[in-house]
Amino acid sequence: MIDYFSIPPLRLVIFTILTGGFYEIYWFYKNWQAVKTADQSKIHPWARAVFAPFYCRSLFKKILESATSQGYQNSYSPTWLAIIYILVTVVGNALSRSESFDPTVGIVMFMVISLVCIPLVIVQKAINYHQGKVFGAEVKKGYSTTEVIIIILG
């Protein structure tokens, strides 16, 4: 069984916004690392995290399969969530390259970063369900040293 990265969905949203999107890279890394450990595969979790738009669909699908095998009833489309994630990421990256000092661009960027959380939160709920069923694990409370460093750097 895969021991995914179980955190409260609100924490995922807050950390992603506070770090300007860097926490989502950490989130992808932790989940790919869990997959690598469970499958004994030769994948590189950091590469899959940094290049998340290329690998997000396969992770979303793997997580859904894990959760539904445990009776998860709230299905989602890994393909549509990946499309949303990729589109929002591309728009966010394009906006971040704007040379305008207009506050409107900053507000729009904040909204885009917030939107990237939607597919991640949907997947996180499946992770938390899976973790509860398989490991009886409660959602992680408290903060790791890595998370604190990420917030400070963000």
C-alpha positions, 0 to 999 in steps of 0.5 A, a space after each residue: 500500500 502507498 503511504 501518501 502525504 496526508 495533510 488537511 486540505 486547508 493547509 495545502 491551500 494556505 501553504 500554496 498561497 503563502 509560498 507563491 506555489 512552491 508548496 505544491 512542488 513539495 506536495 508533488 514530491 512527497 506523493 511521488 516519493 510515496 509512490 516510488 517507495 511503495 512500487 520500488 520504482 526507479 522514478 525521480 520524485 524531485 523531477 516529477 515534482 518540478 515538472 508536475 504539469 507533465 506528470 500530474 495526471 498519472 499521479 492523480 490517477 494513481 491516487 484515485 485508484 488507491 482511494 477507490 480500491 478502499 471504497 472512496 465514492 467521490 470520483 473525479 476525472 484525473 484528465 480534467 483535473 490535470 487539464 485545469 492544473 496545467 492551464 492555471 499553471 501556464 496562466 500563472 507563469 505567464 502573469 508572473 513574467 509581466 513587467 507591469 507594476 499594476 496592482 491588478 496583475 498582482 491581484 490576478 496572480 493571487 487568484 490564479 495561485 488560489 485556483 491551482 489549489 482546486 484540483 490539488 484539494 480534490 486529490 488531497 481529499 482522496 489521499 486523506 480517505 485512503 490514508 484513513 482506511 488503509 493506515 487508520 491515520 489521522 490527517 497530519 497535524 503540526 509542521 515539519 521542519 521542511 514545511 517551516 523552511 518552505 514557508 519562510 523562503 516563500 
